[in-house]
Amino acid sequence: MKAKKDEPKVVSGNIIDFQVLKRLSTYISPYKGRFYFLVFLTIGAAFLAPIRPIIVSDTIDNYISVGDYEGLVRMIIILVVLLFAQAIFQYLHTYFSGWIGQTIIHDLRTKLYKHLLNLQLRFYDRTPIGRLVTRNVSDIETLAEVFSQGLAALIGDVLQLAVILAAMFWVDWKLTLISLSTFPLLILATYVFKEKIKASFNAVRNAVANLNSFVQERITGMSIVQIFNSEKREYKKFKAINEEHRKANIRSVLYYSVYFPVAEIIQALGIGLVVWYGAKGIINDRVEFGDLVAFIMFIQMFFRPIRLIADRFNTLQMGIVSSSRIFKLLDRKDQIPDDGTYSPEKVEGQVAFKNVWFAYDDEDYVLKDISFKVEKGHSLAIVGATGAGKSSIINLLNRFYDINKGEICVDGHDIKSFDLQSLRENIGVVSQDVFLFSDTIENNITLGNHEISRQKIWEAADLVGARKFIEKLPGGLDYNVMERGATLSVGQRQMISFIRAMVYDPSIIVLDEATSSVDTETEELIQSAIEKLMKGRTSVVIAHRLSTIQNAGTIMVLDKGEIKEMGRHEELLAKNGFYTQLYQMQYKEVV
């Protein structure tokens, strides 16, 4: 399965994207003290590492070889103290690098989620949800390893290599050159491994994103899959995507399984050369036995960071790739501009569309030169065939999308001049497709707004006629409706959405085919509640059943994004036009 267009490509040969790394470093600024302490620990651990082989060498040559027992005990105590010091440094280094990593991803994940909350619906229309989940969870989690196993550890390894190399030259420069004779082979093997594993890790990340998107969408739409008997077809698609994921991971495992044995062989070859040369030197009195032992330890200490550096580097590469994706998402300017300052405590409710043109893709207009006005406390019903543009009017009134041309006003003020939160607080929407979160009924009604009391919820429930069914549920308002309200009927979910709109007491109420999904009995139950809800409020009603809007103050007929007729029910029937055709078609359906 091909990677999506928004996936950044990792170009072989670009070792580190310093621009991304620099941007990442800005998130360290609030924690400079701990970061500088981590730097100190990294430097300290690097300088402690080569001391042990030197002490061992000195102990062998100056105490064990001459039988100085007391000196040997002193040296053992020094070694034990050194080991404890290294353990403490290692513990503190691991803890603080992990702490910094987790804290930074906490801050970044919070910032990303806040950014997602403010993106307009146009962005979500075009972006798979699974990919956004990957960005907010998996990609950000990868960044923790950048700080705990990547950047700090990589710097520590490089610094440790430099210190060990200096110590080796200080002890015996000839043995050092012999030790390093196999070093070019390791560098070559490490470079090849780095290039291969970098590409495979990028493929793994793409495969994970594709897998997340596919699974999320299919689970969400499982009812459609089963209704149309598509289980086998979807299973085959999943197997193909899962196979790509498996292959990508196996490639990375293959590179690891080849690289580390090769690195071990090269290290063993280096030790063999040192032992061969050192043994000859001992025989000829050119090399001390302690120095030979020290160099065997040096080689093990020197080659270990080299092997790990490739792994650290690729951890860093994965983090940078994930960071690039996250920053690309953070840089998206798809928010509805919220630079309005008008913020009335309560709007009167007058709504006016003035020569409004709108297209979802900036080309194909779904609304064309729409103009109408709804006075405070009056009602407007919008009817028309599917795709006529009815729901688009609702989306524009709430500023879920911005218009291409024209003007939309509330109380004579352009809605762009409103503070966005203030505008939406004054517009209540009851939609046909009711979304409920996996939470209690109370939290689904209040959406976490603690200013809404239970008394207000019950008052709204009485108005809708929903108290009886809520009280019958285990726990009443504390009943968990499960994901998407799966444990409730369509009618019950719809009534909860009415309560949700009522408790916020909006000045403008929008009913987007709010009764089309309920049975006739439930529709009759909430129809009186709708009338009470609309009383004293400006209301815009999108209706599928024309019988529900015959008493509306004004009925507007839309067809292909244009207003064809406006007037009262009787007036429109008398015209014998579009409305009459819709009415007769529905009447025939009923008959």
C-alpha positions in Angstrom: 0.0 0.0 0.0 1.5 3.3 -1.0 2.3 6.0 1.5 0.1 9.0 1.6 1.2 12.2 0.2 1.5 13.9 3.6 4.2 11.4 4.7 7.6 13.0 4.7 10.2 11.0 2.9 13.5 10.1 4.5 16.3 10.9 2.1 19.3 8.7 2.4 22.4 10.6 3.1 20.7 13.4 5.2 22.2 12.4 8.6 20.1 14.7 10.8 17.5 17.3 10.0 18.9 20.1 12.2 15.9 22.4 11.6 13.6 19.8 13.1 16.1 19.1 15.9 16.4 22.9 16.6 12.6 23.2 16.8 12.4 20.2 19.1 15.0 21.8 21.4 12.6 24.8 22.1 10.5 22.3 24.1 13.4 21.8 26.4 13.6 25.5 27.4 11.1 25.2 30.3 13.3 22.5 31.8 16.7 23.9 31.3 17.9 23.1 34.9 17.2 19.4 34.6 18.6 19.4 31.0 21.9 21.0 32.1 22.1 18.4 35.0 21.6 15.7 32.4 24.5 17.1 30.3 26.7 17.1 33.5 25.7 13.4 34.1 26.5 12.6 30.5 30.0 14.2 30.7 30.6 12.6 34.1 29.7 9.1 32.9 31.9 9.5 29.9 35.0 10.4 32.0 34.3 7.7 34.5 34.2 4.9 31.9 37.9 4.7 31.0 39.2 4.9 34.6 38.4 1.3 35.4 40.7 -0.3 32.8 43.5 2.0 33.9 43.0 1.1 37.6 42.9 -2.6 36.6 46.2 -2.2 34.7 47.8 -0.4 37.6 46.6 -3.1 40.0 48.0 -5.9 38.0 51.4 -4.4 37.3 52.1 -2.6 40.6 50.3 -4.7 43.2 49.4 -8.2 42.1 52.7 -8.8 40.3 54.8 -7.8 43.4 52.5 -9.5 45.9 51.4 -6.2 47.6 48.2 -7.5 49.4 47.4 -4.3 51.2 47.8 -2.2 48.0 45.5 -4.8 46.2 42.8 -4.3 48.9 43.1 -0.5 48.5 42.7 -0.8 44.7 39.7 -3.1 45.0 38.0 -0.6 47.3 38.7 2.1 44.8 37.2 -0.1 42.0 34.1 -0.8 44.1 33.6 2.9 44.8 34.1 3.7 41.1 31.5 1.1 40.2 29.0 2.6 42.7 29.7 6.0 41.3 29.1 4.7 37.7 25.9 3.0 38.8 24.6 6.2 40.4 25.5 8.3 37.3 23.8 5.7 35.1 20.7 5.7 37.3 20.4 9.5 37.4 21.1 9.7 33.6 18.4 7.1 32.8 15.9 8.8 35.1 16.4 12.4 34.0 16.6 11.6 30.3 13.3 9.6 30.7 11.7 12.4 32.7 12.6 15.0 30.2 11.4 12.9 27.3 8.0 12.1 29.0 7.5 15.7 30.0 8.2 17.0 26.6 5.9 14.6 24.8 3.3 15.4 27.4 3.6 19.1 26.5 3.7 18.4 22.8 0.8 16.0 22.8 -1.3 18.6 24.7 -0.4 21.3 22.2 -1.2 19.0 19.2 -4.5 18.0 20.7 -5.4 21.6 21.3 -4.5 22.4 17.7 -6.7 19.5 16.5 -9.6 20.9 18.5 -9.4 24.2 16.6 -9.0 22.9 13.1 -12.0 23.5 10.9 -14.2 20.6 9.7 -12.8 21.0 6.1 -9.6 19.5 7.4 -11.3 16.5 8.9 -13.3 16.0 5.7 -10.0 15.3 3.9 -7.9 13.6 6.6 -8.2 10.0 7.8 -8.9 9.8 11.5 -6.6 6.9 12.0 -3.7 8.9 10.7 -4.4 11.7 13.2 -4.6 9.1 16.0 -1.1 7.9 14.9 0.2 11.5 15.0 -1.2 12.1 18.5 -0.2 8.8 20.0 2.4 6.7 18.2 4.5 9.5 16.6 4.6 11.5 19.8 5.5 8.4 21.8 8.5 7.9 19.5 9.8 11.3 20.6 10.2 10.0 24.2 12.9 7.7 22.9 14.6 10.6 21.2 15.4 12.0 24.6 15.8 8.9 26.6 17.5 6.5 24.1 18.4 8.8 21.2 19.9 12.3 21.6 21.2 12.2 25.2 22.5 8.6 24.8 24.0 9.4 21.4 25.9 12.4 22.7 27.0 10.3 25.7 28.3 7.5 23.5 30.2 9.9 21.2 31.8 11.6 24.2 32.7 8.3 25.8 34.4 7.2 22.6 36.5 10.3 22.6 37.5 9.9 26.2 38.3 6.2 25.8 40.3 6.9 22.7 42.3 9.5 24.5 43.0 7.1 27.4 44.1 4.4 25.1 46.6 6.6 23.4 47.9 7.8 26.8 48.4 4.1 27.9 50.1 2.8 24.7 49.8 4.4 21.3 51.0 1.3 19.5 48.4 -1.0 21.0 45.8 1.7 20.2 46.7 1.7 16.5 46.5 -2.1 16.5 43.2 -2.0 18.3 41.8 0.5 15.7 43.0 -1.5 12.7 39.6 -3.2 12.4 37.7 0.1 13.1 37.2 1.0 9.4 35.4 -2.4 8.9 33.0 -1.5 11.8 32.4 2.0 10.4 31.5 0.5 7.0 29.2 -2.1 8.5 27.6 0.6 10.7 27.0 3.0 7.8 25.4 0.2 5.7 23.2 -0.8 8.6 22.3 2.8 9.3 21.1 3.4 5.8 19.1 0.1 5.6 17.5 0.4 9.0 16.6 4.1 8.4 14.6 3.2 5.3 13.0 0.2 7.0 11.9 2.3 10.1 10.3 4.8 7.8 8.4 2.0 6.1 7.3 0.7 9.5 5.9 4.1 10.5 4.0 4.4 7.2 2.7 0.9 7.6 1.5 1.6 11.2 -0.3 4.8 10.0 -2.0 2.9 7.2 -3.0 0.0 9.6 -4.4 2.5 12.2 -6.4 4.3 9.5 -7.8 1.1 8.0 -8.8 -0.5 11.4 -10.3 2.7 12.8 -12.5 3.3 9.8 -13.7 -0.3 9.4 -14.5 -0.7 13.1 -16.4 2.6 13.0 -18.3 1.5 9.9 -18.7 -2.2 10.9 -22.5 -2.0 10.5 -22.0 -1.1 6.8 -19.5 -3.9 6.4 -21.9 -6.5 7.7 -25.0 -5.0 6.1 -23.4 -5.3 2.6 -21.8 -8.7 3.4 -18.3 -7.3 2.9 -16.5 -9.2 5.6 -14.4 -11.3 3.3 -13.4 -8.4 1.1 -12.5 -6.3 4.0 -10.5 -9.2 5.5 -8.5 -9.5 2.3 -7.8 -5.8 2.3 -6.7 -6.0 6.0 -4.4 -9.0 5.3 -2.7 -7.0 2.5 -2.1 -4.0 4.7 -1.0 -6.2 7.6 1.3 -8.1 5.3 3.1 -4.8 4.4 3.4 -4.1 8.1 4.9 -7.5 8.8 7.3 -7.2 5.9 8.5 -3.8 7.0 9.2 -5.1 10.5 10.9 -8.2 9.3 13.2 -6.1 7.1 14.3 -4.2 10.2 14.7 -7.4 12.2 16.8 -8.8 9.4 19.2 -5.9 9.4 19.6 -6.1 13.1 20.2 -9.9 12.9 23.0 -9.4 10.4 24.7 -6.3 11.8 25.2 -7.3 15.4 26.9 -10.6 14.7 29.1 -8.9 12.2 30.0 -6.2 14.8 30.8 -9.0 17.3 33.2 -10.7 14.8 34.9 -7.4 14.0 35.3 -6.7 17.8 36.7 -10.2 18.4 39.1 -9.7 15.5 40.3 -6.5 17.1 40.8 -8.2 20.5 42.7 -11.1 18.7 45.1 -8.7 17.1 45.7 -6.9 20.4 46.3 -10.2 22.2 48.7 -11.3 19.5 50.7 -8.1 19.4 50.5 -7.7 23.2 51.7 -11.2 23.9 54.7 -10.6 21.6 55.4 -7.4 23.5 55.2 -9.1 26.9 57.7 -11.7 25.7 60.0 -9.0 24.5 59.4 -6.8 27.6 57.9 -4.0 25.5 54.3 -4.3 26.9 53.1 -4.6 30.5 50.7 -7.4 31.2 48.3 -5.0 32.9 48.3 -2.8 29.8 47.2 -5.8 27.7 44.4 -6.6 30.0 43.4 -2.9 30.1 43.3 -2.8 26.3 41.0 -5.8 26.1 38.7 -3.9 28.4 39.1 -0.7 26.3 38.2 -2.5 23.1 35.0 -3.9 24.6 34.2 -0.5 26.0 35.1 1.2 22.7 33.2 -1.1 20.3 30.0 -1.3 22.4 29.1 2.4 21.9 30.0 2.1 18.2 27.4 -0.8 17.9 24.9 1.2 19.9 25.5 4.4 18.0 23.8 3.0 14.9 20.8 2.0 17.0 20.8 5.4 18.8 21.1 7.1 15.4 18.1 5.4 14.0 16.1 6.0 17.1 16.9 9.7 16.6 16.0 9.3 12.9 12.6 7.8 13.8 12.1 10.7 16.2 12.9 13.2 13.6 10.6 11.6 11.0 7.8 11.6 13.6 8.7 15.2 14.6 8.5 16.3 11.0 5.0 14.8 10.7 3.9 16.3 14.0 5.3 19.8 13.1 3.7 19.6 9.7 0.3 19.0 11.3 1.0 21.8 13.9 1.9 24.2 11.0 -1.5 23.6 9.2 -3.4 26.9 9.1 -6.8 25.3 8.7 -8.4 27.0 11.7 -11.4 29.2 11.2 -10.0 32.7 11.8 -11.1 33.7 15.3 -10.1 37.4 15.3 -13.6 38.8 16.0 -14.1 40.8 19.2 -17.9 41.2 19.4 -19.0 39.0 22.3 -22.6 39.8 23.5 -23.8 38.0 26.5 -27.0 37.1 24.6 -27.9 37.7 21.0 -31.4 38.7 19.9 -31.5 36.1 17.2 -32.0 37.8 13.9 -30.3 35.9 11.1 -29.6 37.1 7.6 -27.8 35.6 4.6 -26.7 38.2 2.0 -25.7 36.9 -1.5 -23.8 34.0 0.0 -21.8 31.7 -2.3 -20.0 28.6 -0.9 -18.1 25.6 -2.2 -16.4 22.9 -0.1 -13.6 22.6 -2.6 -13.4 26.3 -3.6 -14.7 25.4 -7.1 -18.0 23.6 -7.2 -20.5 25.9 -5.5 -23.1 24.1 -3.4 -24.8 27.4 -2.4 -25.3 30.1 -5.1 -26.2 33.7 -4.2 -28.3 32.7 -1.2 -30.2 35.6 0.5 -32.8 35.4 3.2 -33.7 36.9 6.6 -35.2 35.4 9.7 -36.4 37.9 12.3 -36.0 37.4 16.0 -38.3 34.7 17.4 -39.4 33.6 13.9 -38.9 30.3 12.2 -37.5 29.3 8.8 -38.0 25.8 7.4 -35.6 24.7 4.6 -36.7 21.9 2.3 -35.2 20.4 -0.8 -33.8 17.2 -2.4 -30.7 15.6 -1.1 -27.7 17.6 -2.0 -29.6 20.8 -2.4 -27.4 22.6 0.2 -29.7 22.5 3.3 -27.1 21.3 5.7 -24.4 23.6 4.3 -26.5 26.6 5.4 -26.3 25.2 9.0 -22.6 24.7 8.7 -22.0 28.2 7.6 -24.2 29.8 10.2 -22.1 28.1 12.9 -18.9 29.0 11.1 -17.8 25.4 10.7 -16.8 26.6 7.3 -16.3 30.1 5.9 -18.2 31.4 2.9 -16.5 32.2 -0.4 -18.5 35.3 -1.1 -21.3 37.3 0.5 -22.1 38.0 4.2 -23.9 36.2 7.0 -25.2 38.4 9.9 -26.6 37.8 13.3 -28.3 40.8 14.8 -26.9 42.9 12.0 -23.3 42.0 12.8 -21.2 39.9 10.4 -20.6 36.6 12.1 -16.8 37.0 11.3 -16.9 40.0 13.8 -18.1 37.7 16.6 -15.8 35.9 19.0 -16.2 32.4 17.7 -17.0 30.9 21.1 -19.6 33.6 21.8 -21.3 32.9 18.4 -21.5 29.2 18.9 -22.8 29.5 22.4 -25.8 31.3 21.1 -26.7 28.7 18.5 -28.0 25.3 19.5 -27.9 22.4 17.0 -29.9 19.2 17.0 -28.7 17.0 14.1 -30.0 13.9 12.5 -26.8 12.0 13.2 -26.5 12.1 17.0 -23.0 11.5 18.3 -22.7 10.3 21.9 -19.4 9.7 23.7 -18.6 6.7 25.8 -19.6 8.4 29.0 -22.5 9.0 31.3 -25.8 10.5 30.0 -25.1 13.6 32.2 -21.7 14.2 30.6 -23.0 13.6 27.1 -25.6 16.4 27.8 -23.4 18.9 29.6 -20.2 18.0 27.6 -18.2 18.6 30.8 -19.7 22.0 31.5 -20.1 22.0 35.3 -22.1 25.1 35.3 -25.1 23.1 34.1 -26.9 21.6 37.2 -28.7 18.3 37.3 -31.9 20.3 38.1 -31.6 22.0 34.7 -31.0 18.7 33.0 -34.1 17.2 34.5 -36.1 20.3 33.6 -35.0 19.9 30.0 -35.7 16.1 30.1 -39.3 16.8 31.3 -39.8 19.2 28.4 -38.7 16.6 25.9 -40.5 13.8 27.7 -37.3 11.9 28.3 -37.3 11.7 32.1 -39.2 8.4 32.1 -36.7 6.5 29.9 -33.7 8.0 31.7 -35.0 7.1 35.1 -35.5 3.5 34.0 -31.8 3.1 33.0 -29.4 1.7 35.6 -28.0 4.7 37.4 -30.2 7.3 35.6 -28.1 10.2 34.5 -25.0 8.2 35.6 -25.7 5.5 33.1 -22.8 4.9 30.6 -24.1 4.9 27.1 -21.0 3.2 25.7 -19.3 4.3 22.5 -21.5 6.2 20.1 -24.5 5.5 22.3 -24.7 1.9 21.2 -26.9 0.8 24.2 -29.6 3.3 23.4 -32.2 3.4 20.6 -32.1 6.0 17.8 -35.1 7.8 19.4 -33.4 7.9 22.8 -30.2 9.2 21.4 -32.2 11.9 19.6 -34.0 12.9 22.7 -30.6 13.3 24.5 -29.5 15.6 21.8 -32.6 17.7 22.3 -31.8 17.9 26.0 -28.2 18.8 25.1 -29.4 21.8 23.0 -32.0 22.9 25.6 -29.6 23.1 28.7 -27.4 25.6 26.9 -30.4 27.9 26.4 -29.4 29.2 22.9 -31.0 32.2 21.2 -31.0 30.5 17.8 -32.0 26.9 17.5 -31.2 24.7 14.5 -32.9 21.4 13.8 -31.1 19.5 11.1 -33.7 16.8 10.1 -33.9 16.2 13.8 -36.9 13.9 13.7 -36.2 11.9 10.5 -34.5 9.1 12.3 -37.2 8.5 15.0 -40.4 6.5 14.8 -43.8 8.1 14.5 -44.6 7.7 18.2 -41.3 9.3 19.3 -41.7 12.0 16.8 -45.1 12.9 18.2 -43.6 12.8 21.7 -40.9 15.4 20.9 -42.9 17.5 18.4 -44.5 19.4 21.3 -41.1 19.7 22.9 -39.8 21.2 19.7 -42.6 23.8 19.7 -41.7 24.7 23.3 -38.0 24.8 22.4 -38.6 27.1 19.4 -40.9 29.4 21.4 -39.3 32.8 21.8 -36.2 31.7 19.8 -35.2 32.1 16.2 -35.3 28.7 14.6 -34.0 27.2 11.4 -35.5 23.8 10.6 -34.2 21.5 7.9 -37.1 19.1 7.3 -37.4 15.8 5.6 -41.0 15.3 6.5 -43.0 18.2 5.2 -45.8 17.5 7.7 -43.5 18.8 10.5 -43.0 22.2 9.1 -46.4 23.2 7.7 -46.8 25.8 10.5 -43.4 27.3 10.0 -43.4 31.1 9.5 -41.4 30.8 6.2 -40.5 27.8 4.1 -37.6 28.1 1.8 -37.2 25.6 -1.1 -33.6 24.9 -2.2 -32.6 23.1 -5.4 -29.0 22.6 -6.5 -27.8 25.4 -4.2 -30.3 28.0 -5.3 -33.5 29.4 -3.7 -36.4 28.4 -5.8 -39.3 29.5 -3.7 -40.1 31.1 -0.3 -43.4 31.5 1.6 -45.9 29.8 3.8 -47.2 26.3 3.3 -50.4 27.4 1.7 -48.8 30.0 -0.5 -46.2 27.6 -1.9 -48.9 25.0 -2.6 -50.8 27.6 -4.5 -47.8 28.3 -6.7 -47.8 24.7 -7.9 -44.0 24.7 -8.2 -41.1 23.0 -6.6 -42.6 22.8 -3.1 -45.8 21.3 -4.6 -43.8 18.6 -6.4 -42.0 17.7 -3.2 -45.3 17.7 -1.3 -47.0 15.5 -3.8 -44.1 13.1 -4.0 -44.1 12.7 -0.2 -47.9 12.3 -0.2 -47.6 9.5 -2.7 -45.0 7.8 -0.6 -47.3 8.0 2.4 -50.2 6.7 0.4 
